[in-house]
Amino acid sequence: MLAQESESSWSKSTLLLKPGLSFATTSPPSMKTETPIRRAAAHAERLGLTKLERITKKNPPDFVLATSLSLETTKMVQARERGIPVVLIEPLNQARSAEEVVEAWLAAEG
């Protein structure tokens, strides 16, 4: 699934997690209190990463945490336009410390 998406608009990369890195989250809307994106964001915060509520030009996050590369949310559009890496929830959930390299995706050029 990721390979198909990467061929069209994303290129595979990596990101070194470090305490203090900031991230914003994006996923399909949900009224549920327990969702995969909320669990992943809580895990990221336990690793020492800082959650931002929005993406601003002045203070962009170091990466966007997303449930899918195919989302068309405002944050995904901003990530593509501004070259912000996107980390999917599964690789982040597998990280055991904030000193690990995780798979990330960057908007493909061209």
C-alpha positions as a printed Julia matrix, in Angstrom:
110×3 Matrix{Float64}:
   0.0    0.0    0.0
   2.71   2.53   0.92
   4.71   1.68  -2.19
   1.83   2.7   -4.46
   1.34   5.96  -2.61
   5.07   6.72  -2.63
   5.26   6.31  -6.39
   2.64   8.95  -6.98
   3.32  11.79  -4.58
   5.64  10.72  -1.72
   9.25   9.59  -1.45
  10.52   7.37   1.32
  13.0    8.87   3.77
  13.97   8.55   7.43
  13.76  10.78  10.47
  15.87  10.59  13.62
  13.62  11.03  16.63
  15.08  13.22  19.37
  13.54  14.49  22.61
  11.96  17.87  22.0
  11.07  17.32  18.33
   7.64  18.74  17.59
   4.84  17.12  15.64
   1.27  17.8   14.52
  -1.3   15.06  14.01
  -3.8   14.45  11.25
  -6.37  11.74  10.64
  -9.96  11.35   9.49
 -12.39  13.1   11.86
 -13.64  10.99  14.76
 -15.8   11.59  17.79
 -14.27   8.59  19.59
 -11.99   9.24  22.54
  -9.78   6.22  21.77
  -8.38   6.3   18.22
  -5.16   5.09  16.6
  -3.9    8.66  16.08
  -4.57   9.61  19.72
  -2.75   6.49  20.94
   0.21   7.26  18.66
   0.32  10.91  19.78
   0.3    9.82  23.44
   3.16   7.39  22.7
   5.12  10.18  20.98
   4.66  12.43  24.0
   5.86   9.63  26.3
   9.01   9.48  24.13
   9.61  13.18  24.85
   8.23  14.64  21.64
   6.08  17.79  21.73
   2.63  17.93  20.14
   1.59  21.11  18.32
  -2.07  21.74  17.59
  -1.49  23.49  14.27
   1.07  24.13  11.6
   2.22  27.72  11.38
   4.78  29.35   9.11
   6.57  30.8   12.12
   6.73  27.57  14.13
   6.21  24.52  11.89
   6.44  21.04  13.43
   9.43  18.82  12.73
   7.04  16.23  11.29
   3.36  15.43  10.81
   2.06  12.22  12.39
  -0.64  10.75  10.12
  -2.8    7.67   9.78
  -2.34   7.53   5.98
  -0.41   9.21   3.19
  -3.61   9.46   1.16
  -5.32  11.93   3.53
  -6.27  15.26   1.99
  -6.44  17.23   5.23
  -5.17  20.8    5.58
  -2.16  19.55   7.56
  -1.22  17.05   4.83
  -1.49  19.76   2.18
   0.73  22.0    4.32
   3.23  19.16   4.82
   3.46  18.63   1.06
   3.75  22.35   0.28
   6.31  23.11   3.01
   8.42  19.98   2.78
   7.52  18.75   6.27
   8.19  15.01   6.72
   5.21  12.74   7.4
   5.54   9.8    9.8
   2.82   7.17   9.8
   1.51   5.91  13.13
   2.78   2.32  12.88
   6.52   3.1   12.59
   6.21   5.65  15.4
   4.38   3.18  17.62
   7.27   0.72  17.16
   9.83   3.25  18.43
  11.01   2.4   21.94
  12.98   5.59  22.57
  13.31   9.11  21.24
  16.72   8.24  19.81
  15.5    5.98  17.0
  15.3    6.38  13.25
  11.8    5.98  11.84
  10.48   5.74   8.32
   9.26   9.09   7.05
   7.8   10.36   3.8
   8.49  13.58   1.9
   6.45  15.08  -0.91
   7.93  13.89  -4.19
   9.38  16.6   -6.37
   8.19  17.1   -9.86
